[in-house]
Amino acid sequence: MEKRLHTLKVALDNEMREHEFYLKNAGRTNNHLGKAMFQQIAEEELEHYERLKQLKENWEKQGKWPDTLPLMVKGTAVKDILKEMVQKVSQMEAGDDDTLKAIQTAIAFEAQGVTFYARFRDEVSDPKEKAFFNLLADIEHEHFVSLKDTEEFLTDPASWYREKESSSLDGA
């Protein structure tokens, strides 16, 4: 039980640190795509924090995975941000160095999050627990992929468009 509570504390700290990072960068950047991406992920990280906080509090009281606590986490909408922004804006601005550095830092955060939640998922045996941490790992992976896609778009929009257009033509 102590190991699980410690792991949950680490997860809580990580989620709050990431939430604050995304909020700070959403407020700092003038890049519309970066701003939208950072705001969406900030909201999702805050939701993860709230669910993990509920879980930790309940676990401390009951000493086990909660039976009644609703611990569903909403899926992520982050993959739609880039698609929506590209459709809305006829001329997307390039990414500035600070926005690109923030995206690259975020990519590293999300990669660590995937590894962290997947490792925790693999260490537990309760099916509800496994499913919960698998969902968090999947969402962090979706953040990772979307941020990588955003990085590619901001650094080389022409290649990004070429790849996306060809992948839709060949049925991939």
KOLPA-697350 format. One line per 5 residues: number of its first residue (from 1); their letters; for each residue x, y, z of N, C-alpha, C. Coordinates in nm, 2 decimals. Layout:
N
NUM> A> X/Y/Z/X/Y/Z/X/Y/Z  ... .
***
This chain:
172
1> MEKRL> 0.08/-0.12/0.00/0.00/0.00/0.00/0.09/0.13/0.00  0.20/0.13/0.08/0.28/0.24/0.08/0.34/0.28/-0.05  0.38/0.17/-0.13/0.44/0.19/-0.26/0.33/0.26/-0.35  0.21/0.21/-0.35/0.10/0.27/-0.43/0.08/0.41/-0.39  0.07/0.44/-0.27/0.05/0.58/-0.22/0.16/0.67/-0.27 .
6> HTLKV> 0.29/0.62/-0.26/0.40/0.70/-0.30/0.39/0.72/-0.45  0.35/0.62/-0.53/0.34/0.63/-0.67/0.23/0.73/-0.71  0.12/0.73/-0.63/0.01/0.83/-0.66/0.06/0.97/-0.63  0.14/0.98/-0.52/0.19/1.12/-0.49/0.28/1.17/-0.60  0.37/1.08/-0.65/0.45/1.12/-0.77/0.37/1.16/-0.89 .
11> ALDNE> 0.27/1.08/-0.91/0.18/1.11/-1.03/0.11/1.24/-1.01  0.06/1.27/-0.88/-0.01/1.40/-0.85/0.09/1.51/-0.88  0.21/1.50/-0.83/0.31/1.61/-0.85/0.34/1.63/-0.99  0.35/1.52/-1.07/0.38/1.53/-1.21/0.27/1.60/-1.29  0.14/1.56/-1.26/0.03/1.61/-1.33/0.01/1.76/-1.30 .
16> MREHE> 0.04/1.80/-1.17/0.02/1.95/-1.14/0.14/2.03/-1.20  0.26/1.97/-1.20/0.37/2.04/-1.27/0.34/2.06/-1.41  0.29/1.96/-1.48/0.26/1.96/-1.62/0.15/2.06/-1.65  0.05/2.06/-1.57/-0.07/2.15/-1.58/-0.01/2.29/-1.58  0.07/2.32/-1.48/0.12/2.46/-1.46/0.21/2.50/-1.58 .
21> FYLKN> 0.29/2.40/-1.63/0.38/2.43/-1.74/0.29/2.46/-1.87  0.19/2.38/-1.89/0.11/2.41/-2.01/0.03/2.54/-2.00  -0.02/2.57/-1.88/-0.09/2.70/-1.86/0.01/2.82/-1.89  0.13/2.81/-1.83/0.23/2.91/-1.85/0.26/2.94/-1.99  0.28/2.83/-2.07/0.31/2.84/-2.21/0.20/2.88/-2.29 .
26> AGRTN> 0.08/2.84/-2.25/-0.04/2.89/-2.33/-0.05/3.04/-2.31  -0.02/3.10/-2.20/-0.03/3.24/-2.18/0.09/3.31/-2.24  0.20/3.25/-2.26/0.32/3.31/-2.31/0.32/3.32/-2.46  0.28/3.22/-2.53/0.30/3.21/-2.67/0.19/3.29/-2.75  0.24/3.35/-2.86/0.14/3.42/-2.95/0.10/3.33/-3.07 .
31> NHLGK> 0.16/3.21/-3.07/0.13/3.11/-3.18/-0.01/3.05/-3.15  -0.10/3.07/-3.24/-0.24/3.02/-3.21/-0.25/2.87/-3.19  -0.17/2.80/-3.27/-0.17/2.65/-3.26/-0.11/2.61/-3.12  0.00/2.66/-3.09/0.07/2.63/-2.96/-0.02/2.67/-2.85  -0.09/2.78/-2.85/-0.18/2.83/-2.74/-0.29/2.73/-2.73 .
36> AMFQQ> -0.35/2.69/-2.84/-0.47/2.60/-2.83/-0.42/2.46/-2.78  -0.31/2.41/-2.82/-0.26/2.28/-2.78/-0.23/2.29/-2.63  -0.16/2.39/-2.59/-0.12/2.40/-2.45/-0.24/2.41/-2.36  -0.34/2.49/-2.40/-0.46/2.51/-2.32/-0.54/2.38/-2.30  -0.55/2.30/-2.41/-0.63/2.17/-2.41/-0.56/2.08/-2.31 .
41> IAEEE> -0.42/2.06/-2.33/-0.35/1.97/-2.25/-0.35/2.01/-2.10  -0.34/2.14/-2.08/-0.35/2.19/-1.94/-0.48/2.14/-1.87  -0.59/2.16/-1.94/-0.72/2.11/-1.89/-0.72/1.96/-1.86  -0.67/1.89/-1.95/-0.67/1.74/-1.94/-0.58/1.70/-1.82  -0.46/1.77/-1.81/-0.37/1.73/-1.70/-0.44/1.77/-1.56 .
46> LEHYE> -0.51/1.87/-1.56/-0.58/1.91/-1.43/-0.69/1.81/-1.40  -0.76/1.76/-1.50/-0.86/1.65/-1.48/-0.79/1.52/-1.42  -0.67/1.49/-1.48/-0.60/1.37/-1.43/-0.56/1.40/-1.28  -0.51/1.51/-1.25/-0.48/1.55/-1.12/-0.60/1.53/-1.02  -0.71/1.58/-1.06/-0.83/1.57/-0.97/-0.87/1.42/-0.95 .
51> RLKQL> -0.86/1.34/-1.06/-0.90/1.20/-1.04/-0.80/1.12/-0.95  -0.67/1.15/-0.97/-0.57/1.09/-0.89/-0.58/1.13/-0.75  -0.61/1.26/-0.73/-0.63/1.31/-0.59/-0.74/1.23/-0.52  -0.86/1.22/-0.59/-0.97/1.14/-0.54/-0.92/1.00/-0.50  -0.85/0.94/-0.59/-0.81/0.80/-0.58/-0.72/0.79/-0.45 .
56> KENWE> -0.62/0.88/-0.44/-0.53/0.88/-0.33/-0.60/0.90/-0.19  -0.69/0.99/-0.19/-0.77/1.02/-0.07/-0.85/0.90/-0.03  -0.92/0.84/-0.13/-1.00/0.72/-0.10/-0.92/0.60/-0.06  -0.80/0.58/-0.13/-0.71/0.47/-0.10/-0.66/0.48/0.05  -0.62/0.61/0.09/-0.58/0.63/0.22/-0.68/0.59/0.33 .
61> KQGKW> -0.81/0.62/0.30/-0.92/0.58/0.39/-0.95/0.43/0.39  -0.95/0.37/0.27/-1.00/0.23/0.26/-0.88/0.13/0.26  -0.76/0.17/0.22/-0.65/0.08/0.21/-0.65/-0.01/0.09  -0.74/0.03/-0.01/-0.74/-0.05/-0.13/-0.80/0.03/-0.24  -0.80/-0.03/-0.36/-0.87/0.04/-0.47/-1.01/0.06/-0.44 .
66> PDTLP> -1.06/0.18/-0.46/-1.20/0.21/-0.42/-1.31/0.13/-0.50  -1.41/0.09/-0.43/-1.52/0.02/-0.50/-1.62/0.11/-0.56  -1.64/0.23/-0.50/-1.75/0.31/-0.55/-1.71/0.45/-0.61  -1.58/0.48/-0.59/-1.54/0.61/-0.65/-1.54/0.61/-0.80  -1.61/0.71/-0.86/-1.61/0.71/-1.01/-1.48/0.77/-1.06 .
71> LMVKG> -1.40/0.68/-1.11/-1.26/0.72/-1.15/-1.24/0.72/-1.30  -1.35/0.74/-1.37/-1.33/0.75/-1.52/-1.27/0.88/-1.55  -1.18/0.88/-1.65/-1.12/1.00/-1.69/-1.17/1.02/-1.84  -1.20/1.15/-1.87/-1.24/1.18/-2.00/-1.13/1.15/-2.10  -1.16/1.11/-2.22/-1.06/1.09/-2.32/-1.00/1.22/-2.36 .
76> TAVKD> -0.90/1.22/-2.45/-0.84/1.34/-2.49/-0.89/1.40/-2.62  -0.90/1.53/-2.63/-0.94/1.60/-2.75/-0.82/1.66/-2.82  -0.70/1.63/-2.77/-0.59/1.71/-2.82/-0.55/1.68/-2.96  -0.58/1.56/-3.01/-0.55/1.52/-3.15/-0.63/1.60/-3.25  -0.74/1.66/-3.21/-0.83/1.74/-3.30/-0.78/1.88/-3.31 .
81> ILKEM> -0.70/1.93/-3.21/-0.66/2.07/-3.21/-0.59/2.11/-3.34  -0.49/2.03/-3.38/-0.41/2.07/-3.50/-0.50/2.06/-3.62  -0.58/1.96/-3.63/-0.67/1.95/-3.75/-0.77/2.07/-3.76  -0.82/2.11/-3.64/-0.92/2.22/-3.64/-0.84/2.35/-3.67  -0.72/2.37/-3.62/-0.65/2.50/-3.64/-0.61/2.51/-3.79 .
86> VQKVS> -0.57/2.40/-3.85/-0.53/2.40/-3.99/-0.65/2.44/-4.08  -0.77/2.39/-4.05/-0.89/2.41/-4.12/-0.93/2.56/-4.11  -0.91/2.62/-3.99/-0.96/2.75/-3.96/-0.87/2.86/-4.02  -0.74/2.84/-4.02/-0.65/2.94/-4.05/-0.59/2.92/-4.19  -0.60/3.02/-4.28/-0.55/3.00/-4.41/-0.40/3.01/-4.41 .
91> QMEAG> -0.34/3.09/-4.33/-0.19/3.10/-4.32/-0.15/3.09/-4.18  -0.10/2.97/-4.14/-0.06/2.94/-4.00/0.08/3.00/-3.98  0.09/3.07/-3.87/0.22/3.13/-3.84/0.32/3.02/-3.80  0.45/3.04/-3.83/0.55/2.95/-3.80/0.57/2.95/-3.64  0.63/2.84/-3.60/0.65/2.83/-3.45/0.78/2.92/-3.42 .
96> DDDTL> 0.77/3.00/-3.31/0.88/3.07/-3.26/0.97/2.97/-3.18  1.09/3.01/-3.16/1.18/2.92/-3.09/1.13/2.89/-2.95  1.08/2.98/-2.87/1.03/2.95/-2.74/0.91/2.85/-2.74  0.82/2.87/-2.84/0.71/2.78/-2.85/0.76/2.64/-2.89  0.85/2.63/-2.98/0.91/2.50/-3.02/0.98/2.43/-2.90 .
101> KAIQT> 1.06/2.51/-2.83/1.13/2.45/-2.71/1.03/2.40/-2.61  0.92/2.48/-2.59/0.81/2.43/-2.49/0.75/2.30/-2.54  0.72/2.30/-2.67/0.66/2.17/-2.73/0.76/2.06/-2.71  0.89/2.08/-2.73/0.98/1.97/-2.72/0.99/1.93/-2.57  0.99/2.02/-2.48/0.99/1.99/-2.34/0.86/1.91/-2.30 .
106> AIAFE> 0.75/1.95/-2.36/0.62/1.88/-2.34/0.63/1.74/-2.39  0.69/1.72/-2.51/0.70/1.59/-2.57/0.78/1.49/-2.47  0.88/1.55/-2.41/0.96/1.47/-2.31/0.87/1.44/-2.19  0.79/1.53/-2.14/0.70/1.51/-2.02/0.61/1.40/-2.06  0.54/1.40/-2.17/0.44/1.31/-2.21/0.50/1.17/-2.23 .
111> AQGVT> 0.62/1.16/-2.29/0.69/1.03/-2.30/0.72/0.97/-2.16  0.76/1.05/-2.07/0.78/1.00/-1.93/0.65/0.96/-1.87  0.54/1.03/-1.90/0.41/1.00/-1.84/0.36/0.86/-1.89  0.38/0.84/-2.02/0.34/0.71/-2.08/0.42/0.60/-2.01  0.55/0.61/-1.99/0.63/0.51/-1.93/0.59/0.49/-1.78 .
116> FYARF> 0.56/0.60/-1.71/0.53/0.59/-1.57/0.40/0.52/-1.55  0.29/0.56/-1.63/0.16/0.49/-1.61/0.16/0.35/-1.66  0.23/0.32/-1.77/0.24/0.19/-1.82/0.31/0.10/-1.72  0.42/0.14/-1.66/0.49/0.06/-1.56/0.40/0.04/-1.44  0.33/0.14/-1.39/0.24/0.12/-1.28/0.13/0.02/-1.32 .
121> RDEVS> 0.07/0.04/-1.44/-0.03/-0.05/-1.48/0.01/-0.20/-1.48  0.14/-0.22/-1.53/0.19/-0.35/-1.54/0.23/-0.41/-1.40  0.24/-0.33/-1.30/0.27/-0.38/-1.16/0.15/-0.42/-1.08  0.03/-0.38/-1.12/-0.09/-0.40/-1.04/-0.16/-0.52/-1.10  -0.25/-0.58/-1.01/-0.32/-0.70/-1.06/-0.47/-0.67/-1.07 .
126> DPKEK> -0.53/-0.58/-0.99/-0.67/-0.55/-1.00/-0.71/-0.50/-1.14  -0.81/-0.56/-1.20/-0.85/-0.52/-1.34/-0.89/-0.37/-1.35  -0.96/-0.32/-1.25/-1.01/-0.18/-1.25/-0.89/-0.09/-1.25  -0.79/-0.13/-1.16/-0.67/-0.05/-1.15/-0.59/-0.05/-1.28  -0.58/-0.17/-1.34/-0.50/-0.18/-1.46/-0.57/-0.09/-1.57 .
131> AFFNL> -0.70/-0.10/-1.58/-0.77/-0.02/-1.68/-0.76/0.13/-1.66  -0.76/0.17/-1.54/-0.75/0.31/-1.51/-0.61/0.36/-1.55  -0.51/0.29/-1.51/-0.37/0.34/-1.54/-0.34/0.32/-1.69  -0.40/0.22/-1.75/-0.38/0.20/-1.90/-0.45/0.32/-1.97  -0.56/0.36/-1.93/-0.63/0.48/-1.99/-0.54/0.60/-1.98 .
136> LADIE> -0.48/0.63/-1.86/-0.39/0.74/-1.84/-0.27/0.73/-1.93  -0.21/0.61/-1.94/-0.10/0.59/-2.03/-0.14/0.62/-2.18  -0.26/0.57/-2.22/-0.30/0.60/-2.35/-0.32/0.75/-2.38  -0.38/0.82/-2.28/-0.40/0.96/-2.30/-0.27/1.03/-2.31  -0.17/1.00/-2.23/-0.04/1.06/-2.23/0.03/1.03/-2.37 .
141> HEHFV> 0.00/0.91/-2.42/0.06/0.88/-2.55/-0.01/0.96/-2.66  -0.13/0.98/-2.65/-0.20/1.07/-2.75/-0.15/1.21/-2.74  -0.12/1.26/-2.62/-0.06/1.39/-2.61/0.07/1.39/-2.68  0.15/1.29/-2.65/0.29/1.28/-2.71/0.28/1.28/-2.86  0.19/1.20/-2.92/0.18/1.20/-3.07/0.13/1.33/-3.12 .
146> SLKDT> 0.04/1.39/-3.06/-0.02/1.52/-3.11/0.09/1.63/-3.10  0.17/1.63/-2.99/0.27/1.73/-2.98/0.38/1.71/-3.08  0.42/1.58/-3.11/0.51/1.55/-3.21/0.46/1.60/-3.35  0.34/1.58/-3.37/0.27/1.63/-3.50/0.28/1.78/-3.51  0.25/1.84/-3.40/0.25/1.99/-3.39/0.39/2.04/-3.41 .
151> EEFLT> 0.49/1.98/-3.35/0.63/2.01/-3.37/0.67/2.01/-3.52  0.63/1.90/-3.58/0.66/1.88/-3.72/0.59/1.99/-3.81  0.46/2.02/-3.78/0.39/2.12/-3.85/0.46/2.26/-3.84  0.50/2.29/-3.71/0.55/2.42/-3.69/0.70/2.44/-3.75  0.77/2.33/-3.76/0.91/2.34/-3.81/0.91/2.32/-3.96 .
156> DPASW> 0.82/2.24/-4.02/0.82/2.22/-4.17/0.68/2.20/-4.22  0.60/2.31/-4.23/0.46/2.29/-4.27/0.44/2.23/-4.40  0.53/2.26/-4.50/0.52/2.20/-4.63/0.53/2.05/-4.63  0.62/1.99/-4.55/0.64/1.85/-4.54/0.52/1.79/-4.47  0.47/1.86/-4.37/0.36/1.81/-4.29/0.23/1.80/-4.38 .
161> YREKE> 0.21/1.91/-4.46/0.09/1.90/-4.55/0.11/1.79/-4.65  0.23/1.78/-4.71/0.26/1.67/-4.81/0.23/1.53/-4.75  0.28/1.51/-4.63/0.26/1.38/-4.56/0.11/1.36/-4.54  0.04/1.45/-4.48/-0.10/1.44/-4.45/-0.19/1.42/-4.57  -0.15/1.49/-4.68/-0.23/1.48/-4.80/-0.21/1.35/-4.87 .
166> SSSLD> -0.08/1.30/-4.87/-0.05/1.17/-4.93/-0.11/1.05/-4.85  -0.11/1.07/-4.72/-0.16/0.96/-4.64/-0.32/0.95/-4.65  -0.38/1.06/-4.68/-0.53/1.05/-4.70/-0.56/1.00/-4.84  -0.47/1.02/-4.94/-0.49/0.97/-5.07/-0.47/0.82/-5.09  -0.37/0.77/-5.01/-0.34/0.62/-5.02/-0.42/0.53/-4.93 .
171> GA> -0.51/0.60/-4.86/-0.59/0.52/-4.77/-0.53/0.49/-4.63  -0.41/0.54/-4.60/-0.35/0.51/-4.48/-0.40/0.60/-4.37 .
***
